[in-house]
Amino acid sequence: MIVCIAEKPSVAKEIADVIGATSRHDGYYEGNGYQVTWTFGHLCTLKEPHDYTANWKNWNLGSLPMIPPRFGIKLINDKGIEKQFRTIESLYSKADVIVNCGDAGQEGELIQRWVMQKAGVKCPVKRLWISSLTEEAIREGFTRLQDQQDFKSLYEAGLCRAIGDWLLGMNATRLYTIKYRTPNSRQVLSIGRVQTPTLALVVNRQNEIDNFKPEQYWELKTTYRDTVFSSTKGRFTSMDEGRKFLESINCEPFAITDVTRKEGKDYAPRLFDLTSLQVECNRKFAMSADDTLKIIQSLYEKKVTTYPRVDTQFLSDDIYPKCPRILEGLKAYSQFTEPLKDRKLPKTKRVFDNSKVTDHHAIIPTGVWSETLLPNEKRVYDLVARRFIAVFYPDCQYAQTTVLGESAKVEFKATGREILKPGWRVLFEKDKTDEKNDDDERVLPTFTVGESGPHQPELQEKWTQPPKPYTEATLLRAMETAGKLVADEELRDAMKENGIGRPSTRAAIIETLYKRNYMRKEKKNIYPTAMGMNLIGIIHEELLKSAELTGIWEKRLREIERSKYSPTQFIDELKQMVSGLVHDVLSDNSSRLLQ
């Protein structure tokens, strides 16, 4: 008997229907030589401190650091989980072959391997690795099942991540709680490998806002033929200096001295990875990162989009031949897909690049449609579908116009842009949040060099503005780039290796910080609470709150996944780091306490 195991009941049913296991039993399906069962996400977890030794049950500084000689796993204490595990264990004991059909990612691999370990599996194990749940993808996946051993490094990376989170979270939380909370307080100071540097980003931004001292400045502008021109001298820090220039041009005519028109191209926006989709949904619809993840996961399970927990915005070359069929399946977008019919689709490195794809490609539609999509699912699906169609459209062609003028030898400039051929832009409605600087986007009147006439100069008083609070969109970007402000897509790609957290876990980290009352959300903006500010204030050890250092650990985990770094070395380094942390904090004789 071949036993297949999926990560949840709904996915197990999809697989069972395709392979012919149509007879329903308690906890599994059977038929056609297969039994198909499921987990409910994690059935097993790492043991808790007291499972290793009774001395670690009570919180006291003398028991730190807690470093088990060997980490073990146990079943999660839940009657439903225990019952399903007994079913799985029974099926495994009689299996000739097991097919791991868990989610095709690090966490999915860890979930299923732990269950197999707990059940003491001895038979051969194969791996189903698919990027969508369509019937075609499942059938194709079963024709090319891979050996589970090929995914050993993926499991090792997931295991190292779990052990790293345990070592740092368990030890640092107890260490700081006992050492720094106020006497008689029951407050737990929760500290995590990703959670704490993420909170530190928000707290540091708030400190920048609180400590910001606005500075006054003045800008000289003039209006000629209903077009606002700005002085090329930039800002004036003194009103007297600005007035001097204003008075010199007040009664003088304005003359056009140069008109430059340069044509250029805008490429279609890249396909979505999970983070960029969460950013876009937060920006457009004010959806939380967690809600976006739930919605795109649901779309995947409804077979209309591909695997969502990805960190690449590229497709592999083998997807290219499937694209015409996918486009044909997007019936609701026929007005946009029709012009692409009966022509060879463009294939560029901005879309298809094997070197940028590891386990999974970018999120795209499958070409299958479902009539059961909810309103928010339709909104998210629409973003994914339009991005996919857009990458096969021509580039947007525009003309950038720069006009220079002067009055009494004071030079002014105005810029504008005119769309010559919209190309891919026809897929997207005009959206103010998509625009660049308003001055860059406006279409200017036709100016001629040498023309002149009256104008209305003005000296405008302005103040420098503080940094903006994080939104979930900008916080996700900061997590992706370990706190560096990066707008350029190419540079951001290079920095993803050192991002903090994984695309699939960042939403949960943000939600955890809300639940623990370390930060709060007002409309779109995120603010640290007093408790969150205090917690980061008492942490003097940079390794706990530095996004950059956490980013280095994340890079190591990615290298483990690619068999380029030793899991044993990673765990040993973490053990040394935790031991050093405990020593440093225990040696602290300051009176810092959580207020």
C-alpha positions in Angstrom: 0.0 0.0 0.0 1.2 3.5 -0.8 0.4 6.0 2.0 0.3 9.7 1.0 0.2 12.4 3.7 -0.8 16.1 3.1 -0.6 19.1 5.4 -4.4 19.5 5.9 -7.6 17.6 5.1 -8.7 19.8 2.2 -5.4 19.2 0.3 -5.6 15.5 1.1 -9.0 15.3 -0.5 -7.8 17.1 -3.7 -4.9 14.6 -4.0 -7.2 11.6 -3.1 -9.7 12.6 -5.9 -7.0 12.8 -8.5 -5.2 9.4 -7.6 -8.5 7.5 -7.1 -8.6 7.1 -3.3 -12.3 7.9 -3.2 -13.4 5.8 -0.2 -13.6 7.9 3.0 -12.5 6.4 6.3 -11.9 8.0 9.8 -8.8 10.1 9.2 -7.9 9.0 5.7 -9.1 8.1 2.2 -8.4 4.8 0.4 -8.6 3.4 -3.1 -6.6 2.4 -6.2 -3.7 1.1 -4.1 -3.4 4.4 -2.1 -4.3 5.6 1.4 -4.3 9.4 1.7 -4.1 10.9 5.2 -3.2 14.3 6.6 -1.8 16.4 9.5 -3.3 19.7 10.8 -0.2 21.7 10.3 2.2 20.8 13.1 1.4 17.6 15.0 4.8 17.6 16.7 6.9 20.3 18.4 10.3 20.5 20.1 10.2 19.4 23.7 9.8 22.0 26.4 12.6 22.7 28.9 11.0 20.6 31.7 10.8 17.6 29.3 14.6 17.4 29.5 15.1 17.9 33.2 12.8 18.7 36.1 15.3 21.5 37.1 14.3 23.5 34.1 10.6 23.6 35.0 10.9 26.6 37.4 12.3 29.9 36.1 15.6 30.8 37.8 18.8 32.3 36.6 20.9 29.4 38.0 19.5 27.1 35.4 20.6 29.2 32.5 21.7 28.7 29.8 19.4 25.7 29.0 21.1 23.8 26.3 19.9 20.2 25.8 22.6 17.7 24.8 20.2 16.5 22.1 17.0 18.1 21.0 13.9 15.9 21.0 10.3 16.2 19.7 6.9 15.4 21.2 3.3 15.3 20.1 1.4 18.5 20.7 -0.9 18.0 23.7 -4.3 18.0 21.9 -6.9 15.1 21.8 -7.7 15.7 18.1 -4.0 15.7 17.2 -3.3 12.6 19.2 -6.1 10.7 17.5 -5.0 11.7 14.0 -1.4 10.8 14.8 -2.5 7.3 15.9 -4.3 6.9 12.6 -1.2 8.0 10.7 1.1 5.8 12.8 -1.2 2.8 12.0 -1.1 3.5 8.3 2.6 4.0 8.3 3.3 0.7 10.0 1.7 -1.2 7.1 3.0 1.0 4.3 5.2 -0.2 1.5 6.0 3.4 0.4 5.1 6.8 1.9 4.6 9.8 -0.3 5.3 13.1 1.5 2.7 15.5 0.1 3.4 18.2 2.6 3.6 21.9 1.5 6.6 22.2 -0.8 8.7 24.3 1.5 10.9 24.3 4.5 8.1 24.3 7.1 6.1 21.6 5.2 9.2 19.4 5.1 9.8 19.8 8.8 6.1 19.1 9.7 6.1 15.7 7.9 9.6 14.6 8.8 8.8 15.1 12.5 5.6 13.0 12.2 7.6 10.2 10.4 10.3 10.3 13.1 7.7 10.1 15.9 6.0 7.2 14.1 9.3 5.4 13.6 9.0 5.0 9.8 11.2 2.4 8.2 9.9 2.1 4.6 11.1 4.1 1.6 9.7 7.7 1.4 9.1 9.7 -1.8 8.4 13.4 -2.1 5.6 15.1 -4.1 6.8 18.5 -5.1 4.3 20.7 -6.9 3.6 24.4 -7.3 -0.2 24.3 -7.7 -3.1 22.0 -6.7 -4.7 21.7 -10.2 -5.5 18.2 -11.3 -2.8 18.5 -14.1 -0.1 19.6 -11.6 -1.0 16.7 -9.1 -1.0 14.1 -11.9 2.3 15.4 -13.3 3.8 15.5 -9.8 3.0 11.8 -9.2 4.7 10.8 -12.5 8.0 12.4 -11.2 8.0 11.6 -7.5 11.5 12.4 -6.0 13.4 10.6 -3.3 13.0 12.2 0.1 16.7 12.1 0.6 17.0 14.9 -2.0 15.3 17.2 0.4 17.5 16.5 3.4 19.1 20.0 3.4 15.6 21.6 3.3 14.7 19.7 6.4 18.0 20.5 8.1 17.4 24.2 7.5 13.9 24.0 9.0 15.2 22.0 12.0 18.1 24.6 12.6 15.5 27.4 12.4 13.3 25.7 15.0 16.3 24.9 17.3 17.6 28.4 16.9 14.3 29.9 17.9 14.1 27.6 20.9 17.6 28.3 22.1 17.3 32.0 21.9 13.7 32.4 22.7 13.6 30.1 25.8 16.8 31.4 27.3 16.5 35.1 26.5 12.9 35.3 27.6 13.6 33.7 31.0 16.9 35.6 31.3 15.4 39.1 30.7 12.1 38.3 32.6 13.9 37.3 35.8 16.7 39.8 35.6 14.8 43.0 34.5 11.1 42.9 35.4 10.1 44.9 38.4 9.8 43.0 41.7 6.4 41.2 42.3 5.5 41.7 38.6 4.2 38.7 36.6 5.1 40.3 33.3 6.9 38.0 30.9 9.4 39.8 28.7 9.0 37.8 25.4 12.2 37.8 23.3 12.5 36.1 19.9 15.2 35.7 17.2 13.1 37.6 14.6 10.4 39.2 16.8 12.8 41.4 18.8 14.8 43.0 15.9 11.5 43.6 14.2 10.1 45.4 17.2 13.5 47.3 17.4 12.9 48.6 13.9 9.5 50.1 15.0 10.9 51.5 18.2 13.9 53.1 16.5 11.6 54.7 14.0 9.5 56.1 16.8 12.6 57.4 18.5 13.6 59.2 15.3 10.1 60.7 15.1 10.1 61.8 18.8 13.5 63.3 18.6 13.0 65.0 15.3 13.5 68.8 15.4 11.8 70.5 12.4 13.8 73.0 10.6 12.4 75.9 8.6 13.3 76.5 5.0 12.0 78.4 2.0 11.6 77.5 -1.7 11.4 80.0 -4.5 8.8 79.1 -7.2 7.2 80.9 -10.0 4.1 80.3 -12.2 4.4 80.9 -15.9 1.6 79.9 -18.3 -0.1 77.9 -15.6 3.0 75.8 -15.0 4.9 76.0 -11.7 8.7 76.2 -12.0 11.1 75.7 -9.1 14.3 77.6 -8.5 17.4 75.5 -9.2 19.0 77.0 -6.2 17.1 74.6 -4.0 16.2 75.4 -0.4 17.0 78.7 1.3 17.7 78.3 5.0 17.3 82.1 5.5 14.1 84.0 4.6 16.2 87.1 3.9 18.2 85.3 1.3 15.1 84.0 -0.4 13.5 87.4 -0.3 16.5 88.9 -2.0 16.1 86.6 -5.0 12.3 87.1 -4.9 12.7 90.9 -5.1 15.3 90.6 -7.9 12.8 88.9 -10.2 9.5 90.4 -9.0 9.2 92.9 -11.9 11.3 91.1 -14.4 9.9 88.9 -17.3 10.3 85.2 -17.3 12.0 83.6 -20.4 12.3 80.0 -21.6 16.0 79.1 -22.1 16.0 75.4 -22.8 13.5 72.6 -23.7 14.8 69.0 -23.5 12.6 66.1 -24.5 14.0 62.6 -23.8 12.1 59.4 -24.6 12.3 56.4 -22.3 10.6 53.1 -21.3 9.0 51.7 -18.2 9.1 48.0 -17.7 6.0 46.1 -16.5 6.0 45.5 -12.7 7.6 42.3 -11.6 5.5 39.2 -10.8 4.6 38.8 -7.1 6.5 37.0 -4.4 4.7 36.8 -1.1 6.2 39.9 0.5 5.6 42.1 -2.5 2.0 40.9 -2.7 1.5 41.6 1.0 3.0 45.1 0.5 0.7 45.8 -2.4 -2.4 44.6 -0.6 -1.6 46.7 2.4 -0.9 49.7 0.2 -4.0 49.4 -2.0 -6.6 47.7 0.3 -5.1 48.3 3.8 -5.0 44.5 4.3 -2.8 43.1 7.0 0.1 40.9 6.0 -1.6 38.1 7.9 -4.9 38.5 6.1 -3.1 38.6 2.7 -1.3 35.4 3.5 -4.5 33.7 4.5 -6.3 34.9 1.3 -3.5 33.8 -1.1 -3.2 30.4 0.7 -7.0 30.0 0.1 -6.6 30.9 -3.6 -3.9 28.3 -3.8 -6.1 25.7 -2.2 -8.9 26.7 -4.6 -6.4 25.9 -7.4 -6.6 29.3 -9.0 -3.1 30.5 -8.1 0.3 28.8 -7.5 2.2 28.1 -4.3 2.2 31.3 -2.2 5.1 31.1 0.3 7.8 32.1 -2.1 10.6 34.7 -2.1 11.2 35.0 -5.8 9.6 37.2 -8.5 10.8 35.1 -11.4 9.6 32.1 -13.4 11.7 29.1 -14.5 12.1 28.4 -18.2 9.9 25.3 -18.0 6.9 27.5 -17.2 7.2 29.4 -20.5 5.5 26.8 -22.7 2.5 26.7 -20.3 1.9 30.4 -20.4 -0.4 30.5 -23.5 -2.7 28.0 -21.9 -2.7 29.9 -18.6 -3.6 33.1 -20.4 -6.4 31.3 -22.3 -7.9 30.3 -19.0 -8.2 33.9 -17.7 -11.6 34.3 -19.3 -12.5 37.3 -17.2 -9.6 39.2 -18.7 -10.2 38.3 -22.3 -10.0 42.0 -23.4 -6.4 42.0 -22.3 -5.4 38.4 -23.3 -7.0 38.5 -26.7 -4.2 40.8 -28.2 -1.7 38.2 -27.0 -3.3 35.3 -28.9 -1.7 33.7 -32.0 1.6 35.5 -31.4 4.8 34.3 -29.7 5.0 35.6 -26.2 8.1 37.6 -25.3 10.6 35.8 -23.0 12.8 38.1 -21.1 15.3 37.7 -18.2 13.1 40.1 -16.1 10.5 37.3 -16.0 12.2 34.0 -16.9 15.4 33.3 -15.1 16.3 29.8 -13.8 19.1 31.3 -11.6 16.6 33.3 -9.6 14.3 30.3 -8.9 15.1 27.6 -6.3 12.2 25.6 -4.9 9.3 27.6 -6.4 8.6 30.3 -8.9 6.7 33.6 -8.5 3.0 33.6 -7.7 0.9 33.4 -10.9 -2.6 32.3 -11.9 -3.0 28.6 -12.8 -5.5 29.3 -15.6 -8.2 27.5 -13.6 -11.2 29.5 -12.4 -13.4 29.0 -9.3 -16.9 30.4 -8.9 -16.6 30.4 -5.1 -14.2 33.3 -4.6 -15.0 35.7 -1.9 -14.8 39.5 -2.5 -11.4 39.9 -1.0 -10.1 36.8 -2.7 -11.2 38.4 -6.0 -9.3 41.6 -5.2 -6.1 39.7 -4.5 -6.6 37.4 -7.5 -7.1 40.4 -9.7 -3.7 41.8 -8.7 -1.9 38.5 -9.4 -3.7 38.0 -12.8 -3.0 41.5 -14.1 0.7 41.3 -13.1 0.9 38.0 -15.0 -0.7 39.4 -18.2 1.3 42.6 -18.0 4.7 40.9 -18.3 3.8 39.8 -21.8 2.7 43.3 -22.9 5.0 45.9 -24.6 6.9 48.3 -22.5 5.3 51.6 -21.7 6.9 54.4 -23.8 7.0 57.9 -22.5 8.7 61.3 -23.1 10.3 63.1 -20.3 10.4 66.9 -20.7 12.6 69.3 -18.8 12.0 73.0 -19.3 14.5 75.6 -18.1 13.6 79.3 -17.7 15.1 82.3 -16.0 14.2 85.7 -14.7 17.0 88.3 -13.8 19.5 85.5 -14.2 17.8 83.3 -11.6 17.2 79.8 -13.1 14.1 77.8 -12.8 13.1 74.3 -13.9 9.9 72.3 -14.6 9.6 68.6 -15.5 6.8 66.5 -16.9 6.1 63.2 -18.5 3.9 62.3 -21.4 2.8 58.7 -22.1 3.4 58.0 -25.8 2.4 54.3 -25.8 0.8 52.9 -22.6 1.9 49.3 -23.3 1.3 47.3 -20.1 -0.3 50.3 -18.3 -3.6 49.6 -20.0 -4.1 46.8 -17.5 -4.0 49.2 -14.5 -6.4 51.9 -13.7 -4.9 55.3 -12.8 -3.9 55.1 -9.1 -2.5 58.1 -7.3 -0.5 55.8 -5.0 1.2 54.4 -8.1 2.4 57.8 -9.3 5.8 59.2 -8.9 6.3 62.8 -8.0 3.3 64.8 -9.2 5.7 67.2 -11.0 7.3 64.3 -12.9 3.9 62.9 -14.0 2.3 66.1 -15.3 2.1 66.8 -19.0 3.6 70.3 -19.7 2.3 72.8 -22.3 4.5 73.3 -25.4 7.2 75.8 -24.6 9.5 77.5 -27.1 13.1 78.6 -26.4 13.2 82.4 -26.3 9.6 83.0 -25.5 9.0 85.2 -22.5 6.2 86.9 -20.5 4.9 87.8 -17.1 5.0 85.3 -14.2 4.0 85.1 -10.6 7.0 84.4 -8.3 6.4 83.3 -4.7 8.6 82.5 -1.7 7.1 79.5 0.1 7.8 78.8 3.8 8.2 75.1 4.6 9.4 72.8 7.4 11.4 69.6 7.3 9.2 66.6 8.0 9.9 63.7 10.5 10.3 60.2 9.2 6.9 58.5 8.7 5.8 55.7 11.0 6.0 52.2 9.6 3.0 50.7 7.9 2.8 46.9 7.5 3.9 47.5 3.9 7.0 49.4 4.8 7.8 47.2 7.8 7.7 44.1 5.6 10.1 45.8 3.2 12.4 46.7 6.1 12.3 43.0 7.3 13.1 41.9 3.8 16.2 44.1 3.7 17.3 43.9 7.3 16.3 47.5 8.0 18.0 49.1 5.0 15.9 51.6 3.1 16.1 50.2 -0.5 13.9 51.3 -3.3 15.8 49.7 -6.2 14.4 46.3 -7.1 17.8 44.8 -8.2 19.5 45.8 -5.0 16.6 44.6 -3.0 16.9 41.2 -4.6 20.5 41.0 -3.6 19.6 41.8 0.0 16.9 39.2 0.4 19.5 36.7 1.5 20.0 38.8 4.6 16.4 39.6 5.3 15.0 38.8 8.7 12.4 36.0 8.9 11.0 34.1 5.9 8.3 35.5 3.6 5.9 32.9 5.1 6.6 33.8 8.8 6.8 37.7 8.6 3.1 38.1 8.9 3.0 35.9 12.0 5.8 37.8 13.6 3.9 41.1 13.1 0.7 39.6 14.5 2.7 38.2 17.5 4.0 41.7 18.3 0.4 43.0 18.2 -0.9 40.2 20.4 1.8 40.7 23.0 1.0 44.4 23.2 4.5 45.4 22.0 3.1 47.5 19.1 -0.3 48.7 17.9 -1.9 49.8 14.6 -3.8 53.0 14.0 -5.3 53.0 10.6 -2.3 52.0 8.5 0.4 53.2 10.8 2.3 51.0 13.3 3.4 52.4 16.6 5.3 50.8 19.5 3.4 50.6 22.8 5.0 51.9 26.0 5.8 48.2 26.9 7.5 47.7 23.5 9.5 50.9 23.9 10.6 49.8 27.4 11.5 46.3 26.3 13.9 47.5 23.6 15.2 50.2 26.0 16.4 47.6 28.5 18.0 45.4 25.8 21.6 46.6 25.5 22.9 43.4 23.7 22.9 44.3 20.0 22.7 40.6 18.8 19.1 40.5 20.2 17.8 43.6 18.5 20.0 44.2 15.4 18.2 43.4 12.2 21.6 43.2 10.5 22.8 40.5 12.8 19.6 38.5 12.5 19.9 38.9 8.8 23.3 37.2 8.9 21.7 34.2 10.7 18.9 34.1 8.1 21.6 33.9 5.4 23.2 31.0 7.1 19.8 29.2 7.2 19.5 29.7 3.4 23.0 28.4 2.9 22.1 25.3 5.0 19.1 24.8 2.7 21.5 24.8 -0.3 24.0 22.5 1.5 26.6 25.3 1.6 26.8 25.6 5.4 27.0 23.0 8.1 23.9 22.6 10.3 26.1 21.4 13.2 28.3 24.5 12.9 25.2 26.7 12.9 23.8 25.1 16.1 27.2 25.2 17.8 27.5 28.9 17.0 24.0 29.6 18.4 24.9 27.6 21.6 28.0 29.8 22.1 26.1 32.9 21.4 23.4 32.1 23.9 26.0 31.1 26.5 27.8 34.5 25.9 24.5 36.3 26.2 23.6 34.7 29.5 27.1 35.5 30.9 26.9 39.2 29.8 23.4 39.8 31.2 24.2 38.0 34.5 27.3 40.2 34.8 25.2 43.4 34.4 25.1 45.3 37.7 23.1 48.2 36.4 19.7 49.0 37.8 17.8 48.9 34.5 14.3 47.5 35.0 11.2 47.3 32.8 9.1 50.3 33.7 
